[in-house]
């Protein structure tokens, strides 16, 4: 602490300070430029064929693009909220499934010695190396061969359903969740668990009353990461789903962007992009504090 | 291994915790991977997909041979070009990300800079935006007729009295290479710009963390010893940055190597498939061409490539030991 106050360094000159400020501002402009551009195009009237200049607030600025996005963003008869609900179901379901199963599996891998531990970890590590695209063909073919007839949902092809997309996503998300949670559990001190074991608590009890509460930040982070990737998942849903009522936000965005300038509904695409980005960004900003708080450190020190 | 809790070797407890996840993984992850391996030796195609269709024929290594010798009957396919471009794409991006990330971290760490917290908070905004939105936005930014990039260039050009028609640039589809002796299409440079925008902020965050861990006295001692700015940067700053940046560079390399969104949504692999990556090619084989067996074999090839890369990078991260190991 004292060393930083003992400034033996020369104070930077005014010219240096101005130069630094200009450089930082210049970088800030390049960072914000695309974001501001999208925002300004999203305020353009719907009959705009193409942006005709760089205006911060466009001529005849209006929110009609947002209203149109909420009501019917694509030519399919689905509203933004129906698309968002589909994305929410897929993202929420896969995040819950992978974190729930993942934390159960991470506990013995992090804490207990047993036969096959190394093998299981190697398998998970190997699977993690594969990008999601790499299991597309077998998942598509396999799920396509399964016809389900469920009580409420009726008869359907598993491939052409959100359940099928969810299964495909879990295929990659579960190994990631296990690995991530195991890595976090490894950093949690064991004193509390050892004390509980001395007191005669069972493994199940130790897991439920000690490990689970301590792992909460990691569970939240892993769940959040899973949710984010599910919220904008594209490969599987684009490949699997054919009925407009099942479509997701990412699919709609991809379908909206045409190849030629005149074919792009500029204000709609921009408003849609913003509405697609806001929910996860807001959740991230709100939970940042919670995510970075060190619950594990506190409980041992206290 | 001594840190692991020793429990009765016969105890079933670990397996009961593992069972749910392992059963699910066996069905949705491991089985598809094994099935994929089998598929890759067959001619599984659209005809074998419908219910009650005949089983595909065994073709041995034919799919692999066709993939590696670029004999696939799809347009613009060359395995060697795809592979070399993919390596170059990842290397060029990561190099620029790290240099920019470190440079901007140094700027943010400079005692003369004001409002650091605001800059730090705003600089990471690109990371919060979903990849598909980033890719479609940059694709629109580079649009020939209405994109902001061309308009910005026109504005700058006006100052120098350059006619605006000069900047009707078809960034993502122009066939001629912009630099005649460098065999890279214009869309590569456009995607490079987009990915620089996306990639440097996280590098700067990592570098900032490492910079703040450097004891200030080291610089003072160096100055007293008469070391110049460059010498103390090389011996102190870089030494402390390396252990943080090397693993992150490796991570960045793998992420960029498999970066689906830009190549798929921005350039669609064009022009003539020259900006296609292995992952987007794998997706197109299955999704657009319905060549399921070829796609499966392609995925196996991709796995071998990624395995090799991770073995090499493991070596690199071991070779660049941490400074406190010396």
Interface residues (C-beta under 8 A of the other chain):
Chain A: X3 X4 X8 X9 X12 X16 X17 X20 X21 X23 X24 X27 X28 X30 X31 X32 X33 X34 X35 X37 X38 X50 X51 X52 X53 X54 X97 X101 X102 X104 X105 X107 X108 X109 X111 X112 X113 X114 X115 X117 X120 X123 X124 X126 X127 X129 X130 X131 X133 X134 X135 X136 X137 X138 X139 X140 X141 X142 X144 X145 X147 X167 X168 X170 X171 X172 X174 X175 X178 X190 X193 X197 X203 X204 X207 X228 X231 X232 X234 X235 X238 X239 X250 X253 X254 X257 X261 X262 X264 X266 X269 X273 X276 X277 X280 X281 X284 X285
Chain B: X1 X3 X4 X5 X6 X7 X9 X11 X13 X14 X15 X17 X18 X20 X21 X22 X24 X25 X28 X29 X30 X31 X32 X33 X35 X36 X39 X44 X49 X51 X104 X107 X108 X110 X111 X112 X113 X114 X115 X119 X122 X123 X125 X126 X128 X129 X130 X131 X132 X133 X136 X137 X138 X139 X140 X141 X143 X144 X145 X146 X147 X148 X151 X152 X155 X197 X201 X215 X216 X217 X219 X220 X223 X258 X260 X261 X265 X279 X280 X282 X283 X286 X287 X292 X293 X295 X296 X299 X302 X303 X306 X307 X310
